[in-house]
Structure formats: structure tokens, C-alpha cells
Amino acid sequence: IQGEGSPGINEADSFYYFDETSRIIRIEYERHLIEPLGGTAIAMADIVLDNSDLRFTPDYNSTIGTALKPNRPIKIFIGFEVLGMNKVVSIIEGLTLQPKEDKSRRTVTLSAYDFMKALNEKPQETTMYSNTRSDVIIQDILARAGVGSINYSLDYGLNTVGFAWFEKGQTAGTRIKKLCEAEDAVFFQDETGILRFENRDKSSKTPYNAPVWTIEPDDILSWEQQVNSAIINRAIVKGSPRSVKGEAEVWRDGIEEQVPAKS
């Protein structure tokens, strides 16, 4: 339920929450970070809640039922027992879709996405940048989207973009994705609701380059291996210039890569 003030796009703490732990039947959660290719990642979750007393039925409960609508902030936690102690870990903060009530089973299903979905759906005006670092551009995109500085953390961008032009109507998420793909960086929302831009060098620096856990064979539940690797023999780069000029070479590798037969 919305609290006091006007919350930003991912200020989940501007709302009042109810603890529905005792009613949870099932939780499913998923997030993919496409490393080392770069880009953006989005997390999603599904929760099935017991609704035997019609607590979540619209217009039945004056506090909860009328509040179960799309785009309501939600926080999801899971618990573990570690060395005899109970630990509660946040796994996602996001926004719900339209709740689905199953009257025969007396359940309600809530599907939720993190706030990356909101950025992917938020169009912006035409914007141009010149000789600007990628993280500075992302900071401006987030500000235009209504994201406060306390709600994101940005690494130092490794690219200084000579010229960038984003057309009107393009979403904030699409713009950030293009910037990240250009330098193999990733942009995502962590489990606590903070939006993060991480450059490709982060994993090679302290403390991320130090092992934190050794995975033993008995720890592995499923192991999948991709047999075939895709080899790109030729790449075509197409540009969309603002004005048409004569042909010019854009880039050349300079090294002839040789692949032995049957390899």
C-alpha cells in the first residue's frame, strides 16, 4: 500500500507492507546475468498464496483485497539454516502483474518483475551525448527516468562515447542495454532493489577475484554442457548515419584467425 510522499521508480520502501509468509504455498524465482557478453538482466518471480479465507479476493478485505492490483511493489525473502542459525536473504524487490485468483483451489498467484521491467517500458525524449563516459550517460538516463541517486550504484565506465543519439520514444532500458553491450558491461537490479552498472573489469579486482566457496562434485545437482561452439567466420557491421557520405572502412582486425579442420 502506498505510503506518504511520491516514490521514485524503484523506491520500494515508500510503501507499507504486510508479511504473508504463513500463506505461501510456492515461490519460483529466476534471474540471468549474460556474462561476459554484457547487456541488461531482469529478474522475475511467481508466488502462490493460500486464499482459503478470501483475504486476497478483491473487494472482500478492505485492507488487502482492494490493494491487490498490478504494479504494486513486492519484496520476497527466503530463509536458510546456516551452522545452526536461521538466515533470511532478500531475493527480489519489484512490481506485481495482475493477480490471478483460483477460486476452486482457493489460491492467488502473484507474478512479479524487478524494476528493470519499468525501465524497459519507460520511453524518453530525443537525447544526444558527445565525448561522454558510459556511466555518466547512464546516470543521466536514470535521472530522466525518475531514479534517485540513492537507488543505483555505477562502476566507472570504460567507454568514452564520441557521439550518441537516442531517438524519441526509445525506452530507458533499451538505451542502457546498448551502452552496456558496447563495452561488455552489465546492468541489473540486485536483490535489495539497488540498480547496478558493473564494468567488465570488476570480476578481476578485489574482492571479486578471490574464491569464496569450493564447489565439490557432491554439491552439483545438474550439469549441462554445450557440445558445439559457434564460430563466426565473417561479421557485417551496418551503420545508420545521420547523413550519407562515401564508403569508408569502419574497422579491420588485422589478424587472420586460422581454425584447424574438424575443430
Kinemage of the C-alpha trace (Angstrom):
@kinemage 1
@onewidth
@group {chain A} dominant
@subgroup {mainchain}
@vectorlist {calphas} color= white
{ca ile a 1} P 0.000 0.000 0.000
{ca gln a 2} L 1.453 3.368 -0.980
{ca gly a 3} L 2.806 5.358 1.935
{ca glu a 4} L 3.451 9.054 2.270
{ca gly a 5} L 5.270 11.090 -0.376
{ca ser a 6} L 5.869 10.435 -4.061
{ca pro a 7} L 8.080 7.359 -4.554
{ca gly a 8} L 10.585 7.136 -7.378
{ca ile a 9} L 10.539 4.393 -9.968
{ca asn a 10} L 12.280 1.890 -7.676
{ca glu a 11} L 11.805 3.309 -4.189
{ca ala a 12} L 10.051 0.267 -2.783
{ca asp a 13} L 10.452 1.479 0.803
{ca ser a 14} L 7.942 4.281 0.159
{ca phe a 15} L 5.151 1.721 0.628
{ca tyr a 16} L 3.627 -0.140 3.570
{ca tyr a 17} L 3.967 -3.924 3.524
{ca phe a 18} L 2.239 -6.944 5.021
{ca asp a 19} L 4.110 -10.138 5.939
{ca glu a 20} L 2.327 -13.016 4.186
{ca thr a 21} L 4.912 -15.722 4.976
{ca ser a 22} L 2.423 -18.054 6.651
{ca arg a 23} L 0.267 -18.109 3.496
{ca ile a 24} L 2.977 -19.002 0.978
{ca ile a 25} L 2.477 -22.279 -0.872
{ca arg a 26} L 5.189 -21.961 -3.529
{ca ile a 27} L 7.864 -19.469 -4.703
{ca glu a 28} L 9.733 -19.572 -8.012
{ca tyr a 29} L 12.470 -17.070 -8.794
{ca glu a 30} L 14.818 -16.523 -11.743
{ca arg a 31} L 17.483 -14.050 -12.885
{ca his a 32} L 20.025 -14.358 -15.711
{ca leu a 33} L 23.197 -12.305 -15.977
{ca ile a 34} L 24.533 -12.741 -19.501
{ca glu a 35} L 28.232 -12.602 -18.770
{ca pro a 36} L 30.687 -11.889 -20.291
{ca leu a 37} L 28.639 -10.634 -23.275
{ca gly a 38} L 27.209 -7.644 -21.435
{ca gly a 39} L 23.780 -6.080 -21.546
{ca thr a 40} L 20.937 -5.936 -19.047
{ca ala a 41} L 19.302 -8.570 -16.861
{ca ile a 42} L 15.801 -8.821 -15.438
{ca ala a 43} L 14.547 -10.924 -12.514
{ca met a 44} L 11.112 -12.466 -12.193
{ca ala a 45} L 9.206 -14.421 -9.555
{ca asp a 46} L 5.912 -16.275 -9.070
{ca ile a 47} L 4.272 -16.705 -5.661
{ca val a 48} L 1.243 -18.869 -4.886
{ca leu a 49} L -0.627 -17.797 -1.725
{ca asp a 50} L -3.317 -19.589 0.244
{ca asn a 51} L -6.616 -17.705 -0.058
{ca ser a 52} L -8.917 -20.009 1.908
{ca asp a 53} L -10.271 -17.102 3.963
{ca leu a 54} L -10.653 -14.876 0.844
{ca arg a 55} L -8.084 -12.447 2.243
{ca phe a 56} L -6.806 -11.604 -1.251
{ca thr a 57} L -10.162 -11.587 -3.035
{ca pro a 58} L -10.873 -8.115 -4.488
{ca asp a 59} L -13.418 -6.019 -2.569
{ca tyr a 60} L -13.719 -8.685 0.159
{ca asn a 61} L -10.956 -7.499 2.503
{ca ser a 62} L -10.935 -3.719 2.888
{ca thr a 63} L -7.169 -3.574 3.512
{ca ile a 64} L -5.599 -6.242 1.317
{ca gly a 65} L -8.125 -7.253 -1.314
{ca thr a 66} L -8.523 -3.795 -2.801
{ca ala a 67} L -4.742 -3.319 -2.858
{ca leu a 68} L -4.022 -6.394 -4.969
{ca lys a 69} L -3.636 -4.631 -8.276
{ca pro a 70} L -0.914 -4.513 -10.972
{ca asn a 71} L 2.283 -2.512 -10.382
{ca arg a 72} L 2.231 -2.938 -6.602
{ca pro a 73} L 5.722 -3.171 -5.030
{ca ile a 74} L 6.622 -6.522 -3.519
{ca lys a 75} L 9.588 -7.862 -1.533
{ca ile a 76} L 10.443 -11.559 -1.472
{ca phe a 77} L 12.752 -13.266 1.012
{ca ile a 78} L 13.851 -16.861 1.501
{ca gly a 79} L 15.286 -18.491 4.620
{ca phe a 80} L 18.205 -20.845 5.225
{ca glu a 81} L 19.704 -22.620 8.180
{ca val a 82} L 23.446 -21.952 8.254
{ca leu a 83} L 25.581 -23.514 11.001
{ca gly a 84} L 22.547 -23.892 13.208
{ca met a 85} L 21.383 -20.295 12.692
{ca asn a 86} L 18.415 -19.065 10.674
{ca lys a 87} L 19.301 -16.612 7.881
{ca val a 88} L 16.800 -14.607 5.856
{ca val a 89} L 18.000 -13.397 2.448
{ca ser a 90} L 16.296 -10.923 0.120
{ca ile a 91} L 15.966 -12.292 -3.423
{ca ile a 92} L 13.905 -9.671 -5.263
{ca glu a 93} L 12.196 -6.297 -4.979
{ca gly a 94} L 9.876 -5.483 -7.812
{ca leu a 95} L 6.387 -4.820 -9.138
{ca thr a 96} L 3.484 -7.237 -9.470
{ca leu a 97} L 1.431 -8.059 -12.536
{ca gln a 98} L -2.327 -8.582 -12.385
{ca pro a 99} L -3.016 -11.086 -9.541
{ca lys a 100} L -4.724 -14.320 -10.597
{ca glu a 101} L -7.280 -15.836 -8.251
{ca asp a 102} L -8.104 -19.523 -8.491
{ca lys a 103} L -11.492 -19.812 -6.765
{ca ser a 104} L -11.628 -23.616 -6.959
{ca arg a 105} L -8.217 -24.092 -5.323
{ca arg a 106} L -8.644 -21.033 -3.073
{ca thr a 107} L -5.276 -19.609 -4.094
{ca val a 108} L -3.915 -16.377 -5.517
{ca thr a 109} L -0.866 -16.240 -7.780
{ca leu a 110} L 1.298 -13.141 -7.857
{ca ser a 111} L 3.802 -12.713 -10.683
{ca ala a 112} L 6.423 -10.021 -10.263
{ca tyr a 113} L 9.344 -8.471 -12.127
{ca asp a 114} L 12.100 -6.345 -10.695
{ca phe a 115} L 12.267 -2.638 -11.560
{ca met a 116} L 14.251 -3.300 -14.747
{ca lys a 117} L 10.869 -4.027 -16.347
{ca ala a 118} L 9.739 -0.488 -15.513
{ca leu a 119} L 12.888 0.958 -17.134
{ca asn a 120} L 12.330 -1.211 -20.208
{ca glu a 121} L 8.859 0.288 -20.590
{ca lys a 122} L 9.666 3.954 -19.851
{ca pro a 123} L 10.075 5.983 -23.089
{ca gln a 124} L 12.295 9.063 -23.160
{ca glu a 125} L 12.746 12.113 -25.351
{ca thr a 126} L 15.409 12.512 -28.053
{ca thr a 127} L 18.799 12.878 -26.384
{ca met a 128} L 22.339 13.384 -27.695
{ca tyr a 129} L 25.685 12.958 -25.944
{ca ser a 130} L 29.187 13.908 -27.069
{ca asn a 131} L 32.504 12.684 -25.610
{ca thr a 132} L 30.781 11.333 -22.503
{ca arg a 133} L 31.662 8.292 -20.409
{ca ser a 134} L 29.117 5.472 -20.466
{ca asp a 135} L 28.397 5.613 -16.732
{ca val a 136} L 27.727 9.365 -16.947
{ca ile a 137} L 25.235 8.753 -19.771
{ca ile a 138} L 23.528 6.015 -17.727
{ca gln a 139} L 23.328 8.375 -14.760
{ca asp a 140} L 21.535 10.931 -16.912
{ca ile a 141} L 19.174 8.287 -18.325
{ca leu a 142} L 18.257 7.170 -14.798
{ca ala a 143} L 17.678 10.754 -13.671
{ca arg a 144} L 15.333 11.320 -16.628
{ca ala a 145} L 13.500 8.118 -15.650
{ca gly a 146} L 12.945 9.394 -12.108
{ca val a 147} L 15.505 7.186 -10.346
{ca gly a 148} L 17.181 8.893 -7.386
{ca ser a 149} L 20.930 8.645 -6.791
{ca ile a 150} L 20.435 6.592 -3.611
{ca asn a 151} L 18.818 3.857 -5.683
{ca tyr a 152} L 21.710 2.996 -8.004
{ca ser a 153} L 25.430 2.250 -7.961
{ca leu a 154} L 27.527 2.737 -11.107
{ca asp a 155} L 31.036 1.490 -11.839
{ca tyr a 156} L 33.437 3.716 -13.765
{ca gly a 157} L 32.570 3.367 -17.440
{ca leu a 158} L 35.389 2.046 -19.637
{ca asn a 159} L 33.961 3.632 -22.808
{ca thr a 160} L 34.002 7.322 -23.635
{ca val a 161} L 31.308 7.654 -26.282
{ca gly a 162} L 32.306 10.078 -29.008
{ca phe a 163} L 28.737 10.639 -30.173
{ca ala a 164} L 25.453 9.027 -29.142
{ca trp a 165} L 21.986 9.880 -30.429
{ca phe a 166} L 18.876 8.259 -28.971
{ca glu a 167} L 15.622 8.782 -30.830
{ca lys a 168} L 12.363 9.836 -29.183
{ca gly a 169} L 10.298 7.015 -27.751
{ca gln a 170} L 13.233 4.700 -27.100
{ca thr a 171} L 12.999 3.366 -23.552
{ca ala a 172} L 15.481 3.968 -20.761
{ca gly a 173} L 16.221 0.241 -20.540
{ca thr a 174} L 16.948 -0.050 -24.267
{ca arg a 175} L 19.411 2.847 -24.113
{ca ile a 176} L 21.226 1.396 -21.117
{ca lys a 177} L 21.389 -2.018 -22.797
{ca lys a 178} L 23.098 -0.558 -25.885
{ca leu a 179} L 25.688 1.213 -23.728
{ca cys a 180} L 26.421 -1.960 -21.756
{ca glu a 181} L 26.733 -4.171 -24.840
{ca ala a 182} L 29.250 -1.721 -26.315
{ca glu a 183} L 31.738 -2.432 -23.512
{ca asp a 184} L 30.727 -5.882 -22.180
{ca ala a 185} L 29.260 -4.340 -19.038
{ca val a 186} L 26.124 -5.491 -17.221
{ca phe a 187} L 23.243 -3.524 -15.735
{ca phe a 188} L 20.783 -5.147 -13.354
{ca gln a 189} L 18.885 -4.703 -10.109
{ca asp a 190} L 20.297 -6.578 -7.139
{ca glu a 191} L 18.283 -8.417 -4.508
{ca thr a 192} L 17.924 -5.340 -2.296
{ca gly a 193} L 16.462 -3.122 -5.026
{ca ile a 194} L 19.646 -1.241 -5.994
{ca leu a 195} L 20.254 -0.776 -9.744
{ca arg a 196} L 23.868 -1.625 -10.590
{ca phe a 197} L 26.165 -0.948 -13.550
{ca glu a 198} L 29.238 -3.206 -13.469
{ca asn a 199} L 32.056 -2.858 -15.987
{ca arg a 200} L 33.840 -5.862 -17.452
{ca asp a 201} L 36.898 -5.439 -15.206
{ca lys a 202} L 35.018 -5.828 -11.922
{ca ser a 203} L 35.456 -9.596 -11.614
{ca ser a 204} L 39.250 -9.263 -11.951
{ca lys a 205} L 39.602 -6.978 -8.923
{ca thr a 206} L 39.382 -7.399 -5.154
{ca pro a 207} L 37.273 -8.796 -3.575
{ca tyr a 208} L 35.626 -10.426 -6.596
{ca asn a 209} L 38.745 -12.269 -7.772
{ca ala a 210} L 39.060 -14.244 -4.525
{ca pro a 211} L 37.292 -17.621 -4.188
{ca val a 212} L 34.508 -17.652 -1.607
{ca trp a 213} L 33.365 -21.255 -1.912
{ca thr a 214} L 34.687 -24.505 -3.349
{ca ile a 215} L 32.065 -26.498 -5.228
{ca glu a 216} L 32.539 -30.223 -4.707
{ca pro a 217} L 31.134 -32.886 -7.068
{ca asp a 218} L 28.534 -33.840 -4.453
{ca asp a 219} L 27.255 -30.234 -4.451
{ca ile a 220} L 26.238 -30.365 -8.127
{ca leu a 221} L 22.581 -31.180 -8.767
{ca ser a 222} L 22.623 -30.711 -12.542
{ca trp a 223} L 25.436 -30.381 -15.059
{ca glu a 224} L 24.827 -29.266 -18.639
{ca gln a 225} L 27.481 -28.879 -21.302
{ca gln a 226} L 27.146 -27.257 -24.720
{ca val a 227} L 28.823 -29.555 -27.212
{ca asn a 228} L 29.101 -27.275 -30.242
{ca ser a 229} L 30.669 -23.826 -30.203
{ca ala a 230} L 29.592 -21.264 -32.763
{ca ile a 231} L 32.482 -19.912 -34.858
{ca ile a 232} L 31.932 -16.607 -36.645
{ca asn a 233} L 33.895 -16.554 -39.916
{ca arg a 234} L 32.526 -13.249 -41.146
{ca ala a 235} L 30.897 -10.286 -39.420
{ca ile a 236} L 28.990 -7.496 -41.166
{ca val a 237} L 28.589 -4.169 -39.400
{ca lys a 238} L 25.772 -1.899 -40.571
{ca gly a 239} L 25.605 1.743 -39.570
{ca ser a 240} L 22.743 4.233 -39.647
{ca pro a 241} L 24.458 7.562 -40.383
{ca arg a 242} L 22.661 10.854 -39.995
{ca ser a 243} L 23.953 11.831 -43.458
{ca val a 244} L 25.071 9.671 -46.376
{ca lys a 245} L 28.704 10.011 -47.432
{ca gly a 246} L 31.186 7.992 -49.426
{ca glu a 247} L 32.150 4.498 -48.384
{ca ala a 248} L 34.829 4.213 -45.713
{ca glu a 249} L 36.362 1.306 -43.841
{ca val a 250} L 34.979 1.170 -40.311
{ca trp a 251} L 37.211 -1.468 -38.721
{ca arg a 252} L 39.760 -4.145 -39.605
{ca asp a 253} L 41.032 -6.921 -37.341
{ca gly a 254} L 44.447 -7.193 -38.938
{ca ile a 255} L 44.902 -10.775 -37.770
{ca glu a 256} L 43.879 -13.822 -39.785
{ca glu a 257} L 42.432 -16.388 -37.384
{ca gln a 258} L 43.083 -19.977 -38.511
{ca val a 259} L 40.912 -22.855 -37.337
{ca pro a 260} L 42.204 -26.396 -37.985
{ca ala a 261} L 39.941 -28.785 -39.830
{ca lys a 262} L 37.350 -30.624 -37.718
{ca ser a 263} L 37.969 -28.361 -34.745
